[in-house]
Amino acid sequence: MTTWVPASCTLPTAEQPLRVAEFNALFAEKLAGSTRPDRRRLHLVLTDGPGVEQRVRDLVARESGCCSFFTFTISPGPEHLLLDIEVDEAHVTVLDALQEQAAAAERDLP
């Protein structure tokens, strides 16, 4: 699987695998579906529940701190939490790899 952490990431190298693992765990536990509305945007549907919104907000805030090219939009719903991820044109390959990670989690859904 391709890693989506770009060379421009300011997160210390030793912490990067931990952040990737956090996204992997979120996808494995909460991902209900994903779509790619256009090449610069990824739309994720996450199963909501106690603490999920706060978990996602914390994770994306930390990710925005080291990779400022990401724009995350969180939209709570009655049963699902919608997470839109957008990047600039220079980082589309990063979004491609993040989508690959999400797709791997979707393949594992029952």
WONORQUI-V731726 format. One line per field, one symbol per residue. ss: DSSP state (a for helix, b for strand, c for the rest). burial: # if it has 16 or more other ideal C-beta (glycine too) atoms within 10 Angstrom, else .. Layout:
ss: ???
burial: ???
This chain:
ss: ccccccccccccaaaaaaaaaaaaaaaaaabbbbbbbbccbbbbbbbccccaaaaaaaaaaaaaaaccccbbbbbbcccbbbbbbbccaaaaaaaaaaaaaaaaaaaccc
burial: ...##...#.........##..##.##..##..#.......#####.#...#..##..##..#..##.##.#.......##.#.###...#..##.###.##..#.....
